[in-house]
Amino acid sequence: MEILIIALPLIASIISGFFGKLIGDRNSEIVTSLMVTVSAILSVLVFYEVIANQYEDNIVIATWINSGSLNVNWSMKIDSLSSVMLVVVTSVSSLVHVYSIGYMSHDPHKPRFMAYLSLFTFAMLMLVTSDNFIQLFFGWEGVGLCSYFLIGFWFKKETANAAAIKAFLVNRVGDFGFALGIFLIFYLFGTVNYNEVFQLIPTITEKNLNFLGLEVNAIDLICLLLFVGAMGKSAQIFLHTWLPDAMEGPTPVSALIHAATMVTAGVFLVVRCSPIYEYSELALNVITVIGMSTAFFAATVALVQTDIKKIIAYSTCSQLGYMFFATGVGAYNVAMFHLFTHAFFKALLFLGSGSVIHAFKDEQNINKMGGIWKKLPFTYSLMIIGTLALTGFPFLSGFYSKDAIIEFAYLRGNTTGYYAAGIGIFTALLTSIYSWRLIFKTFHGDYNNKDIKIEETHESPLVMLIPLVFLSIGAIFAGFFFKELFIGYDAGDNFWKDSIFFLTPLSTEHPPFWFLITTPVLVILSIPLAYYLFVKDKNLPTQIANVNKPLYQFLLNKWYFDEFYENLFVIPSKKLGLFLWKFFDIKLIDGFGPDGISGLIKKCSIKANKFQSGFIYQYAFVMLIGFSALLTFLIVK
């Protein structure tokens, strides 16, 4: 049963990818959606077994590498951590597959699209079920490759191609650090298997290594290198620039990447490697700072964006920041709890935005929408649920997980923890403001689209709405029903067990009452504030922007990260490439190659061809001259 969870999406991808034209569009959609749905059902059953019977297993599928001391199996590790990821990945993926049937109905390449989705799911499942770093890296690169295919699916669009290349290249930067981390692990321990590495970690706590001329603790170096990989995949600040551009892909792709697969891989990596990170205070502090910085940065940028998908994309970036600073303060289970709840409401928001885009015939600018809540009542209601969950409105999923992160950061009791908690509260306020800005500007106020009549907008078909309904159930109830299981008093012993390692048990105290109510109160108060700003007095935000124009431009240009990287890396690389092309390729290689030696031979052959006149007397005359020259040489000699 466990092997089928992984195998079915792969089989679905092969059938749709290689035989899609043979079986037809509709059959491709049915086969892929059905197989991934069966995989989701099986994942839920495994998750239940883990909860009810403390089921754990390590299923060896095949021997993959056996060279010297390197022994790597193709395995499927089933424990609490992987079972949670199985449910998240397969459930969201299955709903995205079904949703895509309606959303991609007019696309001429539906089998290829469904094949990519299923292959993406397979790669992510390989990643989360690995029992060693090599298999993890295989899945890691697999989701990166599939993201390239999916982001650039509409490859005839220049912007889609550019976004796909950007995502691929930025992730390669992170993956380089990740690969170095794996190399270092094998160098130190002679193995890449999780259990063996984790058991040996305490033996090298005092070991130092020389890295780039610096004396660095071995565990610190491993943790930081692995985290560089996590930064790239989970779009943390400095390696985040690919994520907003990834919106060039179809909306189902955005939902899958941002909610359940690729971006959660970095969080999963850090949590899986908790037996290593627990011994590195430096790495944990770095993760905390990077996480809270990302959360704040992305929230500020989302405040001024006008593309409906990019606003939600930056919200993903911000929420991933929350997850990372949760791991940074040692609350790995809380990070997984937020990852779990976030998958449902974020997928709901992305697919809901897809429904809006579908109604507006691919328009994504929220300034060209408005006043359509009566025309799209179901989409509107479901996106309200997703927004409430995202903002942490009391008693919805996001409330339980996000507040838990802020509370545990506060209970950390050090400067970094307090700072993270403060940033977390302020970011929660910003999240609520930009989320309600999206809702109010999209569905309320005056209708602002001059190209499409409001009568032409319409609700999405059932095949697109049904996945939204299922996701809304998760957005409402997932936090309440799973809170005790994930972060309850006995969660570490009863559920997570050895899948998450705590060197120091998490605090069981409660923050002061005023601290507990701060975030919910701010979230609730932000709703009428956002309504006044974006519905009642729509000129006020413009006036504020004009008064603070430098700040507005700073946020609108996304803190100028893209411009900075353009000038620091892209332009110099292009100039270097142009120089190498003109000097080495054209002058040296072509000069001595096609245009050099071969050109000389060609010229000589053309001249020699002139001697072939076809007259016998000329040939005889040349022979006579040659014979005379030879005879003269022999006499003189």
TORDOFI-765006 format. One line per field, with one value per residue (C-alpha): x negated, y negated, z. Coordinates in steps of 0.2 Angstrom, whole numbers, plus 5000, padded with zeros to 4 digits. Layout:
! residues N
c1 = X:... .
c2 = Y:... .
c3 = Z:... .
This chain:
! residues 637
c1 = 5000:4986:4977:4993:4993:4977:4980:4997:4993:4977:4988:5001:4987:4981:4998:5003:4986:4982:4999:5010:5013:5018:5030:5036:5037:5052:5045:5028:5037:5047:5032:5021:5034:5040:5023:5017:5034:5031:5014:5021:5034:5020:5009:5024:5025:5006:5008:5022:5011:4997:5009:5019:5006:4989:4985:4967:4958:4943:4948:4932:4938:4921:4903:4898:4879:4867:4849:4835:4842:4857:4872:4889:4906:4921:4932:4948:4947:4964:4965:4975:4966:4967:4985:4990:4981:4989:5006:5002:4994:5007:5023:5019:5012:5027:5038:5027:5028:5047:5047:5036:5049:5060:5046:5036:5052:5047:5028:5023:5009:5019:5011:4994:5000:5007:4992:4981:4992:4992:4973:4971:4981:4970:4954:4961:4966:4949:4942:4953:4951:4932:4922:4905:4899:4895:4913:4919:4908:4915:4933:4926:4919:4935:4947:4935:4935:4954:4956:4946:4958:4974:4969:4964:4978:4985:4967:4973:4974:4957:4961:4965:4949:4939:4948:4944:4926:4925:4933:4921:4905:4910:4913:4897:4888:4897:4894:4875:4875:4886:4875:4859:4868:4872:4853:4848:4859:4852:4834:4837:4847:4844:4863:4878:4892:4902:4902:4883:4879:4890:4883:4865:4869:4865:4848:4842:4849:4831:4824:4818:4815:4806:4818:4814:4799:4810:4811:4829:4837:4842:4860:4862:4855:4867:4882:4878:4875:4891:4900:4894:4903:4918:4917:4918:4932:4943:4939:4932:4925:4910:4915:4934:4934:4940:4956:4966:4961:4967:4984:4982:4987:5005:5014:5015:4996:4996:5007:4997:4980:4985:4996:4990:4974:4959:4959:4962:4947:4935:4945:4946:4928:4924:4937:4930:4913:4918:4906:4892:4899:4902:4883:4880:4886:4878:4888:4904:4901:4897:4913:4924:4917:4919:4936:4943:4934:4943:4960:4958:4951:4964:4978:4973:4971:4988:4996:4993:4994:5009:5007:5019:5008:4992:5001:5004:4987:4979:4991:4983:4966:4971:4979:4964:4954:4965:4962:4943:4942:4953:4939:4926:4933:4933:4952:4951:4968:4976:4968:4975:4992:4992:4986:5001:5014:5006:5007:5026:5030:5016:5022:5039:5034:5024:5037:5050:5040:5039:5058:5058:5045:5056:5071:5061:5054:5036:5036:5025:5024:5035:5037:5047:5059:5072:5090:5092:5096:5114:5108:5096:5105:5097:5079:5081:5087:5074:5060:5067:5064:5046:5043:5049:5038:5023:5025:5026:5044:5050:5054:5049:5034:5022:5026:5020:5004:4998:5002:4993:4977:4978:4981:4966:4955:4959:4957:4939:4935:4919:4917:4919:4935:4943:4938:4945:4962:4963:4960:4972:4986:4983:4982:4998:5006:4999:5005:5022:5022:5015:5026:5042:5036:5036:5054:5061:5053:5057:5075:5082:5083:5086:5083:5067:5064:5067:5063:5076:5094:5099:5113:5099:5092:5098:5096:5084:5090:5093:5077:5067:5078:5079:5060:5062:5076:5064:5050:5061:5066:5047:5045:5059:5056:5038:5031:5044:5044:5025:5019:5017:5010:4996:4992:5001:4993:4989:4986:4968:4969:4986:4985:4969:4958:4941:4946:4942:4928:4928:4912:4921:4939:4951:4958:4975:4978:4991:4987:4996:5014:5011:4998:5011:5024:5013:5012:5031:5036:5025:5032:5050:5047:5038:5054:5064:5048:5045:5063:5062:5045:5050:5069:5075:5061:5051:5042:5033:5021:5016:5013:5003:4993:4990:4984:4972:4967:4949:4956:4970:4957:4946:4960:4967:4950:4949:4934:4924:4918:4920:4912:4897:4895:4897:4882:4872:4873:4884:4876:4858:4861:4869:4854:4842:4851:4851:4832:4829:4840:4832:4814:4812:4826:4825:4807:4798:4809:4817:4801:4791:4805:4818:4811:4793:4785:4800:4802:4784:4786:4802:4793:4778:4790:4798:4781:4775:4791:4785:4771:4784:4786:4790:4776:4763:4749:4750:4749:4735:4726:4728:4721:4706:4702:4704:4693:4680:4680:4677:4663:4655:4656:4648:4633:4630:4630 .
c2 = 5000:4988:4990:4987:4970:4965:4976:4970:4952:4958:4971:4957:4945:4959:4963:4945:4939:4953:4959:4943:4941:4959:4959:4941:4926:4931:4949:4941:4929:4944:4956:4943:4936:4953:4960:4946:4946:4964:4960:4947:4959:4971:4957:4954:4972:4972:4956:4964:4980:4968:4959:4974:4988:4979:4987:4984:4993:4991:5000:5004:5004:5007:5005:4989:4986:4999:4992:4993:4987:4978:4989:4980:4989:4983:4983:4977:4970:4970:4960:4946:4933:4941:4946:4928:4923:4937:4931:4913:4917:4929:4921:4904:4912:4922:4907:4897:4910:4910:4891:4891:4901:4885:4872:4879:4884:4872:4877:4888:4897:4904:4921:4913:4902:4916:4926:4913:4911:4929:4930:4915:4924:4940:4930:4922:4939:4946:4931:4933:4952:4953:4961:4954:4938:4944:4949:4933:4923:4933:4928:4910:4909:4917:4904:4891:4898:4900:4882:4877:4886:4880:4862:4861:4871:4857:4857:4845:4831:4823:4819:4837:4843:4829:4834:4853:4849:4837:4850:4864:4853:4846:4863:4869:4857:4864:4882:4879:4875:4890:4902:4896:4900:4918:4919:4913:4926:4940:4934:4933:4949:4960:4962:4952:4962:4952:4964:4967:4948:4943:4956:4949:4931:4930:4937:4922:4907:4901:4904:4889:4887:4875:4868:4853:4849:4849:4861:4866:4879:4894:4895:4877:4878:4893:4884:4868:4876:4887:4871:4862:4876:4873:4854:4857:4870:4861:4843:4835:4818:4816:4831:4827:4817:4832:4835:4820:4822:4841:4834:4834:4852:4858:4855:4873:4873:4859:4868:4884:4875:4863:4874:4891:4895:4886:4872:4883:4894:4882:4882:4901:4902:4892:4902:4919:4913:4907:4920:4910:4892:4895:4895:4879:4863:4852:4860:4859:4840:4838:4847:4837:4820:4825:4832:4816:4805:4814:4814:4795:4791:4801:4793:4776:4779:4787:4771:4762:4776:4776:4793:4805:4820:4810:4804:4822:4827:4814:4820:4838:4831:4822:4838:4848:4835:4839:4858:4855:4844:4857:4870:4857:4856:4875:4877:4889:4897:4880:4876:4892:4888:4871:4880:4892:4879:4867:4880:4879:4861:4856:4868:4862:4844:4848:4858:4845:4832:4843:4843:4824:4824:4836:4825:4810:4819:4819:4802:4802:4784:4781:4762:4768:4778:4774:4775:4794:4802:4805:4812:4824:4828:4845:4840:4824:4834:4847:4834:4825:4842:4843:4825:4827:4843:4834:4819:4829:4825:4833:4852:4855:4865:4851:4844:4860:4862:4844:4839:4855:4849:4832:4839:4851:4838:4827:4842:4845:4831:4824:4808:4817:4825:4809:4800:4814:4813:4794:4795:4810:4799:4784:4795:4803:4786:4782:4799:4795:4778:4784:4799:4789:4776:4790:4796:4778:4772:4788:4791:4774:4756:4751:4762:4755:4766:4757:4771:4784:4780:4786:4796:4807:4812:4828:4841:4855:4873:4886:4895:4880:4876:4893:4893:4876:4883:4897:4885:4873:4887:4889:4871:4870:4886:4892:4881:4886:4905:4907:4894:4907:4920:4908:4897:4904:4907:4925:4922:4925:4942:4948:4943:4936:4948:4950:4941:4924:4922:4910:4908:4897:4900:4885:4874:4879:4862:4850:4832:4818:4815:4798:4806:4820:4808:4795:4804:4809:4791:4783:4795:4791:4772:4773:4778:4762:4752:4761:4758:4740:4738:4748:4746:4731:4719:4726:4710:4711:4725:4715:4699:4709:4716:4699:4692:4706:4708:4715:4728:4733:4735:4745:4757:4757:4762:4776:4768:4767:4785:4788:4772:4776:4793:4787:4775:4786:4803:4802:4788:4792:4810:4805:4793:4807:4819:4807:4804:4823:4825:4811:4815:4833:4840:4829:4824:4839:4854:4849:4840:4855:4867:4865:4848:4852:4869:4875:4859:4859:4877:4871:4856:4868:4880:4866:4860:4878:4881:4868:4880:4893:4885:4901:4898:4913:4901:4891:4907:4913:4896:4897:4914:4909:4895:4907:4920:4906:4900:4917:4921:4904:4908:4925:4918:4904:4916 .
c3 = 5000:5005:4988:4979:4986:4977:4962:4957:4953:4943:4933:4930:4924:4912:4905:4902:4896:4883:4879:4881:4862:4861:4875:4873:4884:4895:4898:4903:4915:4923:4924:4933:4944:4949:4953:4963:4972:4976:4982:4994:5001:5004:5013:5024:5029:5033:5043:5053:5056:5063:5074:5081:5081:5081:5065:5058:5044:5033:5016:5005:4987:4979:4982:4973:4976:4982:4980:4993:5009:5001:5002:4997:4996:4987:5002:5009:5027:5036:5052:5060:5050:5033:5036:5038:5022:5013:5018:5014:4997:4990:4996:4989:4973:4970:4972:4961:4948:4948:4948:4933:4923:4923:4923:4909:4898:4884:4884:4869:4879:4894:4894:4895:4909:4919:4917:4924:4939:4943:4940:4952:4965:4963:4965:4981:4988:4985:4994:5010:5011:5009:5023:5016:5010:4992:4989:4997:4985:4970:4975:4979:4961:4954:4961:4955:4937:4937:4943:4928:4917:4925:4927:4909:4903:4892:4884:4870:4883:4885:4903:4907:4900:4909:4925:4923:4920:4935:4946:4940:4942:4959:4966:4959:4970:4985:4979:4978:4996:5000:4989:4999:5015:5009:5004:5021:5030:5020:5022:5041:5044:5029:5027:5021:5029:5042:5057:5055:5053:5067:5079:5076:5077:5096:5093:5083:5093:5097:5079:5069:5051:5040:5028:5016:5028:5043:5058:5059:5070:5059:5065:5062:5045:5040:5047:5038:5021:5022:5026:5011:5001:5011:5008:4990:4989:5002:4995:5010:5009:4997:4988:4986:4970:4960:4969:4964:4945:4947:4945:4926:4927:4927:4943:4948:4947:4959:4971:4970:4972:4985:4996:4997:4987:4982:4995:5010:5006:5014:5031:5030:5028:5043:5053:5047:5052:5069:5077:5069:5071:5090:5092:5083:5092:5078:5064:5074:5077:5059:5054:5066:5060:5041:5045:5054:5041:5027:5035:5038:5020:5011:5021:5017:4998:4997:5004:4987:4974:4962:4954:4963:4962:4967:4983:4988:4982:4994:5008:5005:5007:5023:5030:5026:5036:5051:5049:5048:5064:5073:5068:5074:5091:5092:5090:5075:5079:5078:5061:5055:5062:5052:5037:5038:5041:5028:5014:5015:5016:5004:4991:4994:4991:4975:4967:4972:4964:4949:4949:4949:4935:4925:4927:4921:4906:4913:4920:4936:4941:4956:4951:4936:4947:4960:4964:4959:4975:4969:4953:4961:4977:4980:4975:4986:5001:5000:4998:5013:5023:5016:5021:5038:5041:5033:5044:5060:5064:5080:5079:5061:5056:5055:5072:5081:5071:5068:5086:5093:5083:5091:5108:5107:5101:5116:5127:5120:5133:5124:5114:5097:5103:5109:5093:5083:5093:5090:5072:5071:5079:5068:5052:5057:5057:5040:5033:5038:5030:5013:5013:5016:5003:4991:4995:4996:4980:4971:4976:4983:4978:4960:4945:4937:4921:4905:4894:4901:4905:4922:4914:4906:4923:4929:4943:4939:4935:4949:4944:4950:4965:4973:4977:4985:4996:5002:5005:5015:5027:5030:5032:5045:5055:5053:5067:5080:5077:5075:5088:5102:5090:5083:5098:5113:5130:5125:5106:5107:5115:5108:5090:5084:5094:5086:5070:5078:5091:5105:5114:5127:5129:5124:5137:5144:5151:5145:5140:5149:5144:5136:5125:5120:5115:5106:5089:5088:5093:5080:5067:5071:5071:5055:5045:5048:5045:5028:5024:5027:5017:5002:5001:5010:5007:4992:4989:5006:5002:4986:4997:5009:4995:4988:5005:5007:4989:4992:5004:4992:4977:4989:4992:4975:4968:4981:4991:4974:4976:4958:4953:4965:4958:4940:4942:4953:4944:4928:4919:4923:4918:4901:4898:4902:4891:4877:4879:4879:4864:4853:4858:4862:4851:4836:4835:4843:4840:4824:4819:4820:4817:4803:4798:4800:4795:4786:4777:4772:4765:4756:4748:4743:4735:4725:4718:4715:4705:4693:4687:4681:4664:4655:4641:4639:4633:4649:4660:4650:4651:4671:4671:4660:4673:4687:4679:4675:4693:4700:4688:4692:4710:4708:4698:4710:4724 .
